[in-house]
Each structure stands twice: as structure tokens, then as C-alpha cells.
Amino acid sequence: VHLAKVLNPYLKWQPVSSKKEYLAKAGKGTRSVHSGTSPSENSLNTPVYHSSTFFLDDRSYEMWRKGTPRAPVYSRYNNPSTRAVEKKIAQLEEAEDALVFATGMAAICTTLLTFLGQGDRIVTTRNLYGGTVLTLDQDFVRFGIDVTYVDIKDLTAVEAALKEKETRILYCETLTNPLLEVSDLPS
């Protein structure tokens, strides 16, 4: 007798036809553990890939040559362990996809530079992580991005800054670093 049949009345386990179906019915805890594993591996746990480079077979080389995102070439661009974490986060956030970065500054710069270009404007506060302020003051200004600072807790000042000139992004942290102030995001 299969153990699952013996335990089934106690576990209320129902067979599923696919991992996707299983995850759709699962709670957040289960999804955080079991999302992101490759169906070809059928592993219950996500393996950790320590490789920095990957063998380029014909399929992988063709993906890389065409500029396909996530071509399995080099861990900086795509690593199965990193991809598994991204899939777990996307599943938990009920999002189409997710990206993870090696540092917070990489995430901040990538996000802001995705939406900002020369001539665009960002309204922000100086109560940010110091590396962010430094990057905004030195690099973003050099790129021709207008950086305007306001007291993010003063909603009247924020509103005035947004009305003063067309603004592409309003950026703040909550909790702020290092002062741990809370920005009123709903307002």
C-alpha cells in the first residue's frame, strides 16, 4: 500500500496533474519553497549553481547571438539559482516576472535609468541612502536628468514640486535610510 493512500484521509491530499496546478492551489509558504524549480529536474528543493559560465551548445549560442534575454551564457546575465529566486518572488507577488540584483544600488539605478533619460525630471528627497543621493547628484545630473529635492514628509511641497514642472518619477524610501522615517505613500 502506498503511504500517500494511507495518509490521505489525514492530510486531505488531492492528486494534481501538474506543478503549475499544485502551486495555484498552494499557500504562500508552499509557493515560496516550490516555485522556481525546473520541471526537468523534478527536484523538491532548488539546486544552487556555483558556475560563472555555462557551456554554449547550439541552442544556447543561437539565443546569445540573437540577444535573447536570459541566454544561459554567464551567471551575470542568467543563473538557474538566481532565476529560481526571481520565479519565487514573482509567484509570491502574483507578478508576471521579477528581477533580483546583487546590490540595492544596482536595483535602484536599473529601475530609475529604465524610466529616466536626458531631459527628464525626478522629484525625490535627500533623506535617502547616501549612495543613492551621491549617484543622483553626480551621475544622473551628468546624464542630463533634472534632480529636484523636497521634504517628502511635506505633502504640500511634494505637490508643488510635481506641479512646477513635468515630472517622470517621484522617488522615496520608506523606511528611509538612515533616519527610519516613514513616507506617506498612500497620500
Secondary structure, 3 states (H helix, E strand, C coil): CCHHHHHHHHHCCCCCCCHHHHHHHCCHHHHHHHCCCCCCCCCCCCCCCCCCECCCCHHHHHHHHCCCCCCCCECCCCCHHHHHHHHHHHHHHCCCCCCCCCCHHHHHHHHHHHHCCCCCEEEECCCCCHHHHHHHHHHHHHCCCEEEECCCCCHHHHHHHHHHCCCCEECCCCCCCCCCCCCCCCC
